[in-house]
Amino acid sequence: MPKDVLYIIDLQLGFLDAHKKKVDALLTNSVKAINKHKKLGHKIVLVEYIDYGETHPRILKCLKGYNNVSVVKKRTDSAASHLKKKKLVGTNCYFIGVNLGACVEQTCINLHNNERRLTIYKHATKNMYNSDEERDIAYLKEYFNINFI
């Protein structure tokens, strides 16, 4: 199993197209996070929700040519069972993507244990719908000791 892993959760056109105002900063910050992890040689896992289209072209362009990438497809909010099955769960887990209050949150909760350090990039993770991000962040910090950077 890899030690350090960046998970890119559902940065797909099906989630992003309807919210163009929120998307530019999210993608810019996501690309920065991806480049940081590429530079460090970390494993990157692209998680895609089935039937929500392809991952945004800016993300795919950023990943092009990087050989330490795996793709996981899912049909539920949490990708944890798929990641565990494919042995793609790291000791230090970093998250970017959408939706903070659903898919990102559920994946983190289901991966949470005392042996893993979970970190979410606050500015590279977003709720695309009308969920209260600050409430979601407080919940994840308080109950699951998830870090935000």
Biotite code that builds the C-alpha atoms (Angstrom):
import biotite.structure as struc

atoms = struc.array([
    struc.Atom([0.000, 0.000, 0.000], chain_id="A", res_id=1, res_name="MET", atom_name="CA", element="C"),
    struc.Atom([1.243, 3.508, -0.769], chain_id="A", res_id=2, res_name="PRO", atom_name="CA", element="C"),
    struc.Atom([2.224, 5.827, 2.085], chain_id="A", res_id=3, res_name="LYS", atom_name="CA", element="C"),
    struc.Atom([1.101, 9.204, 0.698], chain_id="A", res_id=4, res_name="ASP", atom_name="CA", element="C"),
    struc.Atom([-1.932, 9.427, -1.592], chain_id="A", res_id=5, res_name="VAL", atom_name="CA", element="C"),
    struc.Atom([-3.836, 12.334, -3.140], chain_id="A", res_id=6, res_name="LEU", atom_name="CA", element="C"),
    struc.Atom([-7.459, 11.476, -3.930], chain_id="A", res_id=7, res_name="TYR", atom_name="CA", element="C"),
    struc.Atom([-9.206, 13.532, -6.594], chain_id="A", res_id=8, res_name="ILE", atom_name="CA", element="C"),
    struc.Atom([-12.901, 13.059, -5.870], chain_id="A", res_id=9, res_name="ILE", atom_name="CA", element="C"),
    struc.Atom([-15.497, 13.543, -8.637], chain_id="A", res_id=10, res_name="ASP", atom_name="CA", element="C"),
    struc.Atom([-14.001, 16.540, -10.446], chain_id="A", res_id=11, res_name="LEU", atom_name="CA", element="C"),
    struc.Atom([-16.179, 15.566, -13.387], chain_id="A", res_id=12, res_name="GLN", atom_name="CA", element="C"),
    struc.Atom([-18.093, 17.614, -15.907], chain_id="A", res_id=13, res_name="LEU", atom_name="CA", element="C"),
    struc.Atom([-21.433, 16.256, -14.677], chain_id="A", res_id=14, res_name="GLY", atom_name="CA", element="C"),
    struc.Atom([-20.863, 17.899, -11.288], chain_id="A", res_id=15, res_name="PHE", atom_name="CA", element="C"),
    struc.Atom([-19.011, 21.014, -12.437], chain_id="A", res_id=16, res_name="LEU", atom_name="CA", element="C"),
    struc.Atom([-20.820, 22.228, -15.570], chain_id="A", res_id=17, res_name="ASP", atom_name="CA", element="C"),
    struc.Atom([-23.854, 23.590, -13.732], chain_id="A", res_id=18, res_name="ALA", atom_name="CA", element="C"),
    struc.Atom([-21.734, 25.674, -11.338], chain_id="A", res_id=19, res_name="HIS", atom_name="CA", element="C"),
    struc.Atom([-19.292, 27.546, -13.535], chain_id="A", res_id=20, res_name="LYS", atom_name="CA", element="C"),
    struc.Atom([-18.884, 30.462, -11.065], chain_id="A", res_id=21, res_name="LYS", atom_name="CA", element="C"),
    struc.Atom([-17.494, 28.148, -8.377], chain_id="A", res_id=22, res_name="LYS", atom_name="CA", element="C"),
    struc.Atom([-15.394, 26.033, -10.704], chain_id="A", res_id=23, res_name="VAL", atom_name="CA", element="C"),
    struc.Atom([-12.472, 28.217, -11.826], chain_id="A", res_id=24, res_name="ASP", atom_name="CA", element="C"),
    struc.Atom([-10.924, 28.771, -8.388], chain_id="A", res_id=25, res_name="ALA", atom_name="CA", element="C"),
    struc.Atom([-11.619, 25.147, -7.450], chain_id="A", res_id=26, res_name="LEU", atom_name="CA", element="C"),
    struc.Atom([-9.789, 23.869, -10.534], chain_id="A", res_id=27, res_name="LEU", atom_name="CA", element="C"),
    struc.Atom([-6.887, 26.310, -10.125], chain_id="A", res_id=28, res_name="THR", atom_name="CA", element="C"),
    struc.Atom([-6.381, 25.223, -6.507], chain_id="A", res_id=29, res_name="ASN", atom_name="CA", element="C"),
    struc.Atom([-6.816, 21.564, -7.462], chain_id="A", res_id=30, res_name="SER", atom_name="CA", element="C"),
    struc.Atom([-4.099, 21.818, -10.111], chain_id="A", res_id=31, res_name="VAL", atom_name="CA", element="C"),
    struc.Atom([-1.762, 23.396, -7.514], chain_id="A", res_id=32, res_name="LYS", atom_name="CA", element="C"),
    struc.Atom([-2.397, 20.511, -5.108], chain_id="A", res_id=33, res_name="ALA", atom_name="CA", element="C"),
    struc.Atom([-1.891, 17.920, -7.853], chain_id="A", res_id=34, res_name="ILE", atom_name="CA", element="C"),
    struc.Atom([1.389, 19.513, -8.959], chain_id="A", res_id=35, res_name="ASN", atom_name="CA", element="C"),
    struc.Atom([2.630, 19.527, -5.351], chain_id="A", res_id=36, res_name="LYS", atom_name="CA", element="C"),
    struc.Atom([1.938, 15.804, -4.970], chain_id="A", res_id=37, res_name="HIS", atom_name="CA", element="C"),
    struc.Atom([3.414, 14.988, -8.383], chain_id="A", res_id=38, res_name="LYS", atom_name="CA", element="C"),
    struc.Atom([6.603, 16.799, -7.410], chain_id="A", res_id=39, res_name="LYS", atom_name="CA", element="C"),
    struc.Atom([6.784, 14.684, -4.236], chain_id="A", res_id=40, res_name="LEU", atom_name="CA", element="C"),
    struc.Atom([6.194, 11.479, -6.229], chain_id="A", res_id=41, res_name="GLY", atom_name="CA", element="C"),
    struc.Atom([3.006, 10.612, -4.358], chain_id="A", res_id=42, res_name="HIS", atom_name="CA", element="C"),
    struc.Atom([0.375, 8.198, -5.593], chain_id="A", res_id=43, res_name="LYS", atom_name="CA", element="C"),
    struc.Atom([-2.633, 9.989, -7.122], chain_id="A", res_id=44, res_name="ILE", atom_name="CA", element="C"),
    struc.Atom([-6.023, 8.322, -7.321], chain_id="A", res_id=45, res_name="VAL", atom_name="CA", element="C"),
    struc.Atom([-8.648, 9.730, -9.635], chain_id="A", res_id=46, res_name="LEU", atom_name="CA", element="C"),
    struc.Atom([-12.094, 8.803, -8.285], chain_id="A", res_id=47, res_name="VAL", atom_name="CA", element="C"),
    struc.Atom([-15.019, 9.062, -10.704], chain_id="A", res_id=48, res_name="GLU", atom_name="CA", element="C"),
    struc.Atom([-18.714, 8.713, -10.018], chain_id="A", res_id=49, res_name="TYR", atom_name="CA", element="C"),
    struc.Atom([-20.182, 6.508, -12.755], chain_id="A", res_id=50, res_name="ILE", atom_name="CA", element="C"),
    struc.Atom([-22.524, 8.354, -15.170], chain_id="A", res_id=51, res_name="ASP", atom_name="CA", element="C"),
    struc.Atom([-21.281, 11.876, -14.314], chain_id="A", res_id=52, res_name="TYR", atom_name="CA", element="C"),
    struc.Atom([-19.058, 12.300, -17.336], chain_id="A", res_id=53, res_name="GLY", atom_name="CA", element="C"),
    struc.Atom([-15.336, 12.532, -17.702], chain_id="A", res_id=54, res_name="GLU", atom_name="CA", element="C"),
    struc.Atom([-13.000, 14.277, -15.328], chain_id="A", res_id=55, res_name="THR", atom_name="CA", element="C"),
    struc.Atom([-12.543, 17.967, -16.139], chain_id="A", res_id=56, res_name="HIS", atom_name="CA", element="C"),
    struc.Atom([-9.990, 18.500, -18.961], chain_id="A", res_id=57, res_name="PRO", atom_name="CA", element="C"),
    struc.Atom([-7.805, 20.777, -16.785], chain_id="A", res_id=58, res_name="ARG", atom_name="CA", element="C"),
    struc.Atom([-7.352, 17.958, -14.300], chain_id="A", res_id=59, res_name="ILE", atom_name="CA", element="C"),
    struc.Atom([-6.665, 15.371, -17.022], chain_id="A", res_id=60, res_name="LEU", atom_name="CA", element="C"),
    struc.Atom([-4.122, 17.701, -18.638], chain_id="A", res_id=61, res_name="LYS", atom_name="CA", element="C"),
    struc.Atom([-2.365, 18.142, -15.300], chain_id="A", res_id=62, res_name="CYS", atom_name="CA", element="C"),
    struc.Atom([-2.157, 14.357, -14.806], chain_id="A", res_id=63, res_name="LEU", atom_name="CA", element="C"),
    struc.Atom([-0.975, 13.615, -18.362], chain_id="A", res_id=64, res_name="LYS", atom_name="CA", element="C"),
    struc.Atom([2.370, 11.857, -18.390], chain_id="A", res_id=65, res_name="GLY", atom_name="CA", element="C"),
    struc.Atom([2.414, 11.195, -14.623], chain_id="A", res_id=66, res_name="TYR", atom_name="CA", element="C"),
    struc.Atom([2.781, 7.444, -14.179], chain_id="A", res_id=67, res_name="ASN", atom_name="CA", element="C"),
    struc.Atom([1.755, 7.079, -10.531], chain_id="A", res_id=68, res_name="ASN", atom_name="CA", element="C"),
    struc.Atom([-2.017, 7.462, -11.149], chain_id="A", res_id=69, res_name="VAL", atom_name="CA", element="C"),
    struc.Atom([-4.852, 5.001, -10.620], chain_id="A", res_id=70, res_name="SER", atom_name="CA", element="C"),
    struc.Atom([-8.517, 5.413, -11.539], chain_id="A", res_id=71, res_name="VAL", atom_name="CA", element="C"),
    struc.Atom([-11.362, 4.163, -9.364], chain_id="A", res_id=72, res_name="VAL", atom_name="CA", element="C"),
    struc.Atom([-15.002, 4.164, -10.497], chain_id="A", res_id=73, res_name="LYS", atom_name="CA", element="C"),
    struc.Atom([-17.846, 4.231, -7.965], chain_id="A", res_id=74, res_name="LYS", atom_name="CA", element="C"),
    struc.Atom([-21.640, 4.223, -7.767], chain_id="A", res_id=75, res_name="ARG", atom_name="CA", element="C"),
    struc.Atom([-21.994, 5.518, -4.193], chain_id="A", res_id=76, res_name="THR", atom_name="CA", element="C"),
    struc.Atom([-20.874, 8.657, -2.373], chain_id="A", res_id=77, res_name="ASP", atom_name="CA", element="C"),
    struc.Atom([-18.058, 6.868, -0.544], chain_id="A", res_id=78, res_name="SER", atom_name="CA", element="C"),
    struc.Atom([-15.155, 5.494, -2.537], chain_id="A", res_id=79, res_name="ALA", atom_name="CA", element="C"),
    struc.Atom([-13.621, 3.845, 0.540], chain_id="A", res_id=80, res_name="ALA", atom_name="CA", element="C"),
    struc.Atom([-14.631, 0.240, -0.189], chain_id="A", res_id=81, res_name="SER", atom_name="CA", element="C"),
    struc.Atom([-13.264, 0.481, -3.743], chain_id="A", res_id=82, res_name="HIS", atom_name="CA", element="C"),
    struc.Atom([-10.011, 2.034, -2.501], chain_id="A", res_id=83, res_name="LEU", atom_name="CA", element="C"),
    struc.Atom([-9.573, -0.665, 0.149], chain_id="A", res_id=84, res_name="LYS", atom_name="CA", element="C"),
    struc.Atom([-10.323, -3.448, -2.340], chain_id="A", res_id=85, res_name="LYS", atom_name="CA", element="C"),
    struc.Atom([-7.702, -2.105, -4.769], chain_id="A", res_id=86, res_name="LYS", atom_name="CA", element="C"),
    struc.Atom([-5.193, -1.489, -1.940], chain_id="A", res_id=87, res_name="LYS", atom_name="CA", element="C"),
    struc.Atom([-5.066, 2.229, -2.679], chain_id="A", res_id=88, res_name="LEU", atom_name="CA", element="C"),
    struc.Atom([-5.418, 3.494, 0.885], chain_id="A", res_id=89, res_name="VAL", atom_name="CA", element="C"),
    struc.Atom([-2.407, 5.375, 2.144], chain_id="A", res_id=90, res_name="GLY", atom_name="CA", element="C"),
    struc.Atom([-1.166, 6.250, 5.610], chain_id="A", res_id=91, res_name="THR", atom_name="CA", element="C"),
    struc.Atom([-1.328, 9.944, 4.743], chain_id="A", res_id=92, res_name="ASN", atom_name="CA", element="C"),
    struc.Atom([-4.455, 10.633, 2.706], chain_id="A", res_id=93, res_name="CYS", atom_name="CA", element="C"),
    struc.Atom([-5.083, 13.992, 1.005], chain_id="A", res_id=94, res_name="TYR", atom_name="CA", element="C"),
    struc.Atom([-8.359, 14.971, -0.649], chain_id="A", res_id=95, res_name="PHE", atom_name="CA", element="C"),
    struc.Atom([-9.528, 17.446, -3.266], chain_id="A", res_id=96, res_name="ILE", atom_name="CA", element="C"),
    struc.Atom([-12.814, 17.543, -5.178], chain_id="A", res_id=97, res_name="GLY", atom_name="CA", element="C"),
    struc.Atom([-16.571, 17.670, -4.784], chain_id="A", res_id=98, res_name="VAL", atom_name="CA", element="C"),
    struc.Atom([-18.865, 17.529, -2.948], chain_id="A", res_id=99, res_name="ASN", atom_name="CA", element="C"),
    struc.Atom([-17.379, 18.276, 0.452], chain_id="A", res_id=100, res_name="LEU", atom_name="CA", element="C"),
    struc.Atom([-20.604, 17.459, 2.324], chain_id="A", res_id=101, res_name="GLY", atom_name="CA", element="C"),
    struc.Atom([-21.226, 14.216, 0.431], chain_id="A", res_id=102, res_name="ALA", atom_name="CA", element="C"),
    struc.Atom([-18.631, 12.228, -1.528], chain_id="A", res_id=103, res_name="CYS", atom_name="CA", element="C"),
    struc.Atom([-15.500, 13.720, 0.050], chain_id="A", res_id=104, res_name="VAL", atom_name="CA", element="C"),
    struc.Atom([-17.011, 13.545, 3.534], chain_id="A", res_id=105, res_name="GLU", atom_name="CA", element="C"),
    struc.Atom([-18.283, 9.972, 3.183], chain_id="A", res_id=106, res_name="GLN", atom_name="CA", element="C"),
    struc.Atom([-14.980, 8.723, 1.769], chain_id="A", res_id=107, res_name="THR", atom_name="CA", element="C"),
    struc.Atom([-13.070, 10.349, 4.646], chain_id="A", res_id=108, res_name="CYS", atom_name="CA", element="C"),
    struc.Atom([-15.433, 8.999, 7.297], chain_id="A", res_id=109, res_name="ILE", atom_name="CA", element="C"),
    struc.Atom([-15.179, 5.485, 5.889], chain_id="A", res_id=110, res_name="ASN", atom_name="CA", element="C"),
    struc.Atom([-11.367, 5.635, 5.714], chain_id="A", res_id=111, res_name="LEU", atom_name="CA", element="C"),
    struc.Atom([-10.998, 7.150, 9.183], chain_id="A", res_id=112, res_name="HIS", atom_name="CA", element="C"),
    struc.Atom([-8.979, 5.219, 11.758], chain_id="A", res_id=113, res_name="ASN", atom_name="CA", element="C"),
    struc.Atom([-6.218, 6.021, 14.234], chain_id="A", res_id=114, res_name="ASN", atom_name="CA", element="C"),
    struc.Atom([-3.474, 4.850, 11.889], chain_id="A", res_id=115, res_name="GLU", atom_name="CA", element="C"),
    struc.Atom([-4.300, 7.231, 9.034], chain_id="A", res_id=116, res_name="ARG", atom_name="CA", element="C"),
    struc.Atom([-3.827, 10.949, 8.749], chain_id="A", res_id=117, res_name="ARG", atom_name="CA", element="C"),
    struc.Atom([-6.612, 12.493, 6.648], chain_id="A", res_id=118, res_name="LEU", atom_name="CA", element="C"),
    struc.Atom([-6.198, 15.975, 5.187], chain_id="A", res_id=119, res_name="THR", atom_name="CA", element="C"),
    struc.Atom([-8.561, 17.951, 2.981], chain_id="A", res_id=120, res_name="ILE", atom_name="CA", element="C"),
    struc.Atom([-7.413, 20.864, 0.838], chain_id="A", res_id=121, res_name="TYR", atom_name="CA", element="C"),
    struc.Atom([-10.005, 23.441, 1.875], chain_id="A", res_id=122, res_name="LYS", atom_name="CA", element="C"),
    struc.Atom([-9.665, 25.609, -1.258], chain_id="A", res_id=123, res_name="HIS", atom_name="CA", element="C"),
    struc.Atom([-9.538, 22.654, -3.631], chain_id="A", res_id=124, res_name="ALA", atom_name="CA", element="C"),
    struc.Atom([-12.699, 21.073, -2.229], chain_id="A", res_id=125, res_name="THR", atom_name="CA", element="C"),
    struc.Atom([-16.192, 22.475, -2.663], chain_id="A", res_id=126, res_name="LYS", atom_name="CA", element="C"),
    struc.Atom([-19.869, 21.910, -2.125], chain_id="A", res_id=127, res_name="ASN", atom_name="CA", element="C"),
    struc.Atom([-21.495, 22.471, -5.475], chain_id="A", res_id=128, res_name="MET", atom_name="CA", element="C"),
    struc.Atom([-24.949, 22.530, -3.939], chain_id="A", res_id=129, res_name="TYR", atom_name="CA", element="C"),
    struc.Atom([-26.476, 24.465, -1.050], chain_id="A", res_id=130, res_name="ASN", atom_name="CA", element="C"),
    struc.Atom([-24.665, 22.782, 1.808], chain_id="A", res_id=131, res_name="SER", atom_name="CA", element="C"),
    struc.Atom([-22.955, 24.818, 4.535], chain_id="A", res_id=132, res_name="ASP", atom_name="CA", element="C"),
    struc.Atom([-19.223, 24.234, 4.002], chain_id="A", res_id=133, res_name="GLU", atom_name="CA", element="C"),
    struc.Atom([-18.188, 25.708, 7.340], chain_id="A", res_id=134, res_name="GLU", atom_name="CA", element="C"),
    struc.Atom([-20.589, 23.368, 9.147], chain_id="A", res_id=135, res_name="ARG", atom_name="CA", element="C"),
    struc.Atom([-19.226, 20.395, 7.181], chain_id="A", res_id=136, res_name="ASP", atom_name="CA", element="C"),
    struc.Atom([-15.643, 21.383, 8.017], chain_id="A", res_id=137, res_name="ILE", atom_name="CA", element="C"),
    struc.Atom([-16.431, 21.777, 11.727], chain_id="A", res_id=138, res_name="ALA", atom_name="CA", element="C"),
    struc.Atom([-18.143, 18.365, 11.784], chain_id="A", res_id=139, res_name="TYR", atom_name="CA", element="C"),
    struc.Atom([-15.217, 16.593, 10.115], chain_id="A", res_id=140, res_name="LEU", atom_name="CA", element="C"),
    struc.Atom([-12.677, 18.277, 12.395], chain_id="A", res_id=141, res_name="LYS", atom_name="CA", element="C"),
    struc.Atom([-14.560, 17.624, 15.619], chain_id="A", res_id=142, res_name="GLU", atom_name="CA", element="C"),
    struc.Atom([-15.762, 14.062, 15.117], chain_id="A", res_id=143, res_name="TYR", atom_name="CA", element="C"),
    struc.Atom([-13.101, 12.600, 12.827], chain_id="A", res_id=144, res_name="PHE", atom_name="CA", element="C"),
    struc.Atom([-10.005, 14.707, 13.509], chain_id="A", res_id=145, res_name="ASN", atom_name="CA", element="C"),
    struc.Atom([-9.644, 15.502, 9.815], chain_id="A", res_id=146, res_name="ILE", atom_name="CA", element="C"),
    struc.Atom([-7.123, 18.216, 9.009], chain_id="A", res_id=147, res_name="ASN", atom_name="CA", element="C"),
    struc.Atom([-7.771, 21.096, 6.626], chain_id="A", res_id=148, res_name="PHE", atom_name="CA", element="C"),
    struc.Atom([-5.044, 22.980, 4.786], chain_id="A", res_id=149, res_name="ILE", atom_name="CA", element="C"),
])
